[in-house]
């Protein structure tokens, strides 16, 4: 009996080739194992189950699953709790089909960012963070020079902080400035570095350096920035706290 057209059979070799292609496309071996895990569950699985199975933070598990969804390999459905009870709806992830198109486009930006993450990681945590932050500071200063004339350098600190948030938003960070107690900070709701920042947290130092470089150039005083919260540490967004003498 032949298999239905929408459920073609695959040999173990073909299936292994598909999984290898997925791994190559995304550059992460953990994602291969997660795909295989989802493939084993005909009724789908949850991000919490993936996190428990592979001993990952739930944010990291969702990141891998979302990458597979974005590539068209996995789909997600949202189910309400039985009986209509309160609580967040449950997301279940299922493979789209046993057979997957192996024509996988190569995204050069993804490759370069992944290369950056691995290169920084190879330097060791201390040197890598110093280098990443220094690059961010230089880039932040260059951004400030292009967005503000020299006569506008000594603007108020609050105005400079909002200008930095606007500039980061234009670069894909979805950022805003806010006061938290006695602390001023930049909150970024989106990371343009994507999952690479989760896999290589040292890249967060680039963001921190960009904030410092822009603020120093716009405000005209030396300041210190600190990563108060980030996606790799389990946060839902990234927070850069600003320290110094913003008077």
C-alpha positions as CSV (number, residue, x, y, z in Angstrom):
1,X,0.0,0.0,0.0
2,X,1.4,3.4,-0.9
3,X,1.4,6.2,1.6
4,X,-1.0,9.1,1.1
5,X,0.4,12.0,-0.9
6,X,0.4,14.3,2.1
7,X,2.2,11.8,4.3
8,X,5.2,10.5,2.2
9,X,7.4,7.9,3.8
10,X,11.1,8.6,4.4
11,X,14.0,6.2,4.7
12,X,16.2,6.6,7.8
13,X,19.0,7.9,5.5
14,X,16.7,10.5,4.0
15,X,15.4,11.6,7.4
16,X,19.0,11.9,8.7
17,X,19.8,14.1,5.7
18,X,16.8,16.3,6.4
19,X,17.8,16.7,10.1
20,X,21.4,17.4,9.0
21,X,20.2,20.1,6.6
22,X,18.2,21.8,9.4
23,X,21.3,21.7,11.6
24,X,23.5,23.2,8.9
25,X,20.9,25.9,8.1
26,X,20.7,27.1,11.7
27,X,24.2,26.3,12.9
28,X,23.2,24.8,16.2
29,X,23.4,21.1,17.1
30,X,20.9,21.5,20.0
31,X,18.3,22.6,17.5
32,X,18.7,19.3,15.7
33,X,18.0,17.3,18.9
34,X,15.0,19.5,19.6
35,X,13.6,18.9,16.1
36,X,14.0,15.2,16.6
37,X,12.2,15.4,20.0
38,X,9.3,17.3,18.5
39,X,9.2,14.8,15.6
40,X,8.7,12.0,18.1
41,X,5.5,13.6,19.4
42,X,2.6,13.3,17.0
43,X,0.3,15.3,19.2
44,X,3.0,18.0,19.6
45,X,5.0,19.2,22.6
46,X,5.5,22.3,24.7
47,X,8.4,24.7,25.2
48,X,8.5,23.7,28.9
49,X,8.8,20.0,27.9
50,X,11.6,20.9,25.6
51,X,13.3,22.9,28.3
52,X,13.0,20.1,30.8
53,X,14.2,17.4,28.4
54,X,17.3,19.4,27.3
55,X,17.9,21.2,30.6
56,X,17.5,24.6,29.0
57,X,16.1,27.9,30.3
58,X,12.5,28.2,28.9
59,X,13.5,31.3,27.0
60,X,16.3,29.4,25.2
61,X,13.9,26.5,24.4
62,X,11.3,28.9,23.0
63,X,14.1,30.5,20.9
64,X,15.0,27.2,19.3
65,X,11.4,26.3,18.7
66,X,10.6,29.7,17.2
67,X,13.6,29.3,14.8
68,X,12.2,26.0,13.6
69,X,8.8,27.6,13.2
70,X,10.3,30.5,11.2
71,X,12.0,28.1,8.9
72,X,8.8,26.3,8.2
73,X,9.8,23.0,9.9
74,X,7.6,23.3,13.0
75,X,4.2,24.8,13.5
76,X,2.6,26.1,16.7
77,X,-1.0,25.9,17.8
78,X,-2.6,27.6,20.9
79,X,-4.9,25.5,23.0
80,X,-7.1,26.8,25.8
81,X,-7.2,24.9,29.1
82,X,-9.9,22.3,29.4
83,X,-13.0,23.6,31.1
84,X,-12.2,27.2,30.1
85,X,-10.3,27.8,33.3
86,X,-8.1,30.8,33.8
87,X,-4.4,30.8,32.8
88,X,-2.2,31.4,29.8
89,X,-3.2,29.3,26.7
90,X,-0.8,26.5,26.1
91,X,1.4,26.5,22.9
92,X,2.1,23.2,21.3
93,X,4.7,22.6,18.7
94,X,4.4,20.0,15.9
95,X,6.5,19.1,12.9
96,X,4.9,20.4,9.7
97,X,5.4,17.3,7.6
98,X,7.7,14.2,7.6
99,X,9.1,15.3,4.2
100,X,10.9,18.7,4.2
101,X,12.2,20.7,1.3
102,X,16.0,20.6,1.4
103,X,16.4,23.8,-0.7
104,X,17.5,25.9,2.3
105,X,18.4,29.6,1.5
106,X,21.7,30.8,3.0
107,X,21.2,34.1,5.0
108,X,24.6,35.9,5.0
109,X,23.7,38.2,7.9
110,X,22.8,35.2,10.1
111,X,26.1,33.5,9.2
112,X,28.2,36.7,10.0
113,X,26.5,37.2,13.4
114,X,27.0,33.5,14.3
115,X,30.6,33.9,13.3
116,X,30.9,37.0,15.5
117,X,29.4,35.1,18.4
118,X,31.7,32.1,18.1
119,X,34.8,34.3,17.5
120,X,34.1,36.3,20.7
121,X,33.5,33.1,22.6
122,X,36.8,31.7,21.5
123,X,38.7,34.7,23.1
124,X,37.6,33.8,26.6
125,X,34.9,35.6,28.6
126,X,37.0,38.5,30.0
127,X,38.8,39.5,26.8
128,X,35.7,38.9,24.7
129,X,33.5,41.1,26.8
130,X,36.1,43.9,26.8
131,X,36.5,43.7,23.0
132,X,32.7,43.6,22.4
133,X,32.1,46.6,24.7
134,X,34.9,48.6,23.0
135,X,33.4,47.9,19.6
136,X,30.0,49.0,20.9
137,X,31.4,52.2,22.3
138,X,33.1,53.1,19.0
139,X,30.0,52.3,17.0
140,X,27.9,54.3,19.5
141,X,30.1,57.3,19.1
142,X,29.9,57.1,15.3
143,X,26.1,56.8,15.5
144,X,26.0,59.9,17.7
145,X,28.2,61.9,15.3
146,X,25.8,61.1,12.5
147,X,22.7,62.1,14.4
148,X,23.7,65.3,16.1
149,X,25.8,68.3,15.2
150,X,28.7,69.3,17.6
151,X,26.8,72.3,18.9
152,X,24.1,70.0,20.3
153,X,26.6,67.9,22.3
154,X,25.8,69.4,25.8
155,X,22.1,68.7,25.7
156,X,20.4,67.7,28.9
157,X,21.0,64.2,30.1
158,X,17.4,63.2,29.8
159,X,17.3,64.5,26.2
160,X,20.4,62.5,25.4
161,X,19.0,59.4,27.0
162,X,15.8,59.6,24.9
163,X,17.9,60.3,21.7
164,X,19.9,57.1,22.4
165,X,16.7,55.1,22.8
166,X,15.4,56.6,19.5
167,X,18.6,55.7,17.7
168,X,18.6,52.1,19.1
169,X,14.9,51.7,18.0
170,X,15.9,52.8,14.5
171,X,18.5,50.0,14.6
172,X,15.9,47.4,15.6
173,X,16.1,47.4,19.4
174,X,12.6,48.8,20.1
175,X,14.1,50.8,23.0
176,X,12.8,53.4,25.4
177,X,14.3,55.4,28.3
178,X,12.9,55.2,31.7
179,X,13.6,56.0,35.4
180,X,13.7,53.1,37.8
181,X,13.9,54.4,41.4
182,X,17.1,56.5,41.4
183,X,18.4,54.7,38.3
184,X,18.1,55.8,34.7
185,X,18.1,53.0,32.1
186,X,17.5,52.0,28.5
187,X,15.0,49.1,28.0
188,X,15.2,47.2,24.7
189,X,12.2,45.1,23.9
190,X,13.8,43.4,20.9
191,X,17.3,42.2,20.1
192,X,18.4,42.5,16.4
193,X,21.1,39.9,17.1
194,X,18.4,37.4,17.6
195,X,19.2,34.0,19.1
196,X,22.9,34.5,18.7
197,X,22.9,36.7,21.8
198,X,21.2,33.9,23.8
199,X,23.8,31.4,22.6
200,X,26.7,33.8,23.0
201,X,25.7,36.2,25.8
202,X,29.0,38.2,25.3
203,X,27.3,40.0,22.4
204,X,25.2,41.9,25.0
205,X,28.4,43.8,25.7
206,X,28.1,45.4,22.3
207,X,24.6,46.8,23.2
208,X,26.0,48.2,26.5
209,X,28.9,49.8,24.7
210,X,26.7,51.4,22.1
211,X,24.6,53.1,24.8
212,X,27.8,54.3,26.6
213,X,29.4,55.6,23.4
214,X,26.3,57.5,22.3
215,X,25.6,59.0,25.7
216,X,29.1,60.2,26.2
217,X,29.2,61.8,22.7
218,X,25.8,63.4,23.1
219,X,26.0,64.4,26.8
220,X,29.7,65.3,26.9
221,X,30.5,63.5,30.2
222,X,32.0,60.1,31.0
223,X,29.4,57.6,32.1
224,X,29.3,53.9,33.0
225,X,26.8,51.4,31.7
226,X,25.8,48.1,33.1
227,X,23.7,45.2,31.8
228,X,21.0,45.0,34.5
229,X,18.9,42.4,32.7
230,X,19.2,40.4,29.4
231,X,17.5,37.6,27.4
232,X,20.4,35.2,28.1
233,X,19.9,35.6,31.8
234,X,16.2,34.8,31.6
235,X,14.8,38.3,31.2
236,X,11.9,39.1,28.8
237,X,13.8,42.1,27.6
238,X,17.2,43.8,28.0
239,X,18.0,46.6,30.4
240,X,21.1,48.8,30.3
241,X,21.5,50.8,33.5
242,X,23.4,54.1,33.3
243,X,25.7,55.2,36.1
244,X,27.7,58.4,36.5
245,X,26.9,61.9,37.3
246,X,23.9,62.8,35.0
247,X,23.2,66.3,36.4
